[in-house]
Amino acid sequence: MPPTIEDRLAITDVISLHGHYADTGELDRMTELFTEDVVYDVTAIGGGLIEGRAALKQAALDLGDGNPLAHHVTNVVVTSVEGDRAHAVSKAIAVLPDRGCASATYDDTLVRDGDGWLIRHRTIRPRRTPLTP
């Protein structure tokens, strides 16, 4: 069964709000976006697995001035919804403290929590080389 329009919109909002909350320092609002037992996989960018909301918040605090100046999310695609579980991919652009940029793909598994959706697992896959036909 394809995702409903309501599910697509809700999932897209959750994914998009991450950048807003991170960039404004509203780290306590991450409870609106991630499950308590979230696994945030930043292995591909040298950070390993971050497990749980408290650890995710602490990782942002520990990074301090190394945090991106801005997180931008584009091209959100909800690839499946099966019952209370969904999968989505999106493109992420980070403006870095040195004013450079980085590009990555967010690969998210979400679960329905009451009336909304929360991210249970996110893998960040950086894009480091251009497509070469």
C-alpha positions, 0 to 999 in steps of 0.5 A, spaced: 500 500 500 502 506 498 504 512 503 498 516 504 499 524 502 498 525 510 504 520 512 508 523 506 507 530 509 508 528 516 514 524 515 517 530 510 516 535 516 520 530 521 526 530 517 526 537 515 525 540 522 531 536 524 535 542 521 531 547 524 532 545 531 539 543 530 541 550 527 537 554 532 540 550 538 533 547 540 536 540 542 531 538 547 526 539 541 529 533 538 524 528 542 519 531 537 523 528 531 527 521 534 525 515 538 528 514 545 532 509 542 534 512 536 541 509 532 544 515 529 549 512 524 555 517 522 560 512 521 562 514 514 564 521 517 568 518 522 563 518 528 561 511 529 554 510 532 550 514 536 545 511 540 539 514 544 536 521 544 541 523 550 547 521 546 545 525 540 544 531 544 551 530 547 554 529 541 552 536 538 554 539 545 561 536 544 562 538 537 561 545 539 563 550 534 565 544 529 557 543 528 555 546 521 552 553 521 546 550 517 543 544 515 539 544 509 534 538 507 532 537 500 529 531 495 525 528 501 522 521 498 518 516 502 520 510 499 515 505 503 510 505 509 508 498 511 503 499 517 507 503 523 514 503 519 516 507 514 523 508 510 525 515 507 531 518 503 533 525 503 539 529 501 543 533 506 547 539 505 551 542 511 554 549 511 560 548 515 564 553 520 569 554 515 564 556 510 565 550 506 559 545 504 558 538 505 553 533 501 550 527 504 544 522 503 540 521 510 537 514 510 531 514 515 527 508 518 521 512 522 516 509 526 509 511 527 508 514 535 501 516 536 499 520 531 506 522 528 512 519 526 519 519 529 526 517 526 528 511 529 534 510 525 538 514 521 545 513 516 548 519 514 552 517 507 557 523 505 557 524 497 565 525 496 566 524 489 562 526 483 558 521 478 563 519 473 560 516 467 
